[in-house]
Amino acid sequence: MRSALILLTLALLTSTGCTSSVQFDNGARLIARPDFPAAKAAAPEWCRDALDTIAALEYEIEKQ
């Protein structure tokens, strides 16, 4: 499941092309979803790991 999330995130993030001024905030978008509190309550470690992974991938893309 984690590898599927990582692959999906990479596909979404890299589909925009390479620009040096691009900034992402998909973690905030996911946290703002109305179903996030339920996901966090059901699987807090999974959510933390997923958000950390998204942040790390976004950082790598943004620094290019």
N, C-alpha and C positions, 0 to 999 in steps of 0.2 A: 504494500500500500504506500509506504514512504517513497519507494522508487518511482511509483506512478505519479505521486504528487510532485516530486522533483522534476520528472520528465515533462509533466504538464506545465509546471512553472517555467522551466527553461524554454519550452516551445512558445509560451505566451510572451515571455520577456524578449526573446530573440527575434520574434516575428516583426518587431517594430523597426529593425535595421540598426545600424551602428551610428550613433550620434554621441557627441561628447557632453551635451547639455541635458540629456534625458534624466529625469528623476521619477522614481516609482514610489508608491506608498500602498502597495497591495496588502500589507499587514493591517494598516488602519482600515482599509476597505473591508477586509474580512472581519475585523473586530466590530465594525459598525453594523454588521448583518444582525437582523433580529434573532437569528437562531444561534449566534455565537455563545451567549451565556449557557445555553443547554449543552453545546458541544464542549465548552470549557468544564462544565460540571461533570460531564460524562467521561471525558478523557483529557484532563488538564495537561499531563505530560506530553501527549500527542500534539495537542494544540501548541504548546510551548515550542516543541521541536519543529513543528511545521512553520511557525512564525519566525523562528530563528533561521531556519533554512531559507525562507523567502527573503528575509533581510540580508543574509549573506550573499545570496545570488544577485539581489538588486544592487548591493554595494559593488560587487565585481563588475556588473554591467555599467553602473554609473561612473566608475573610475576610469573607464576606457576612453 
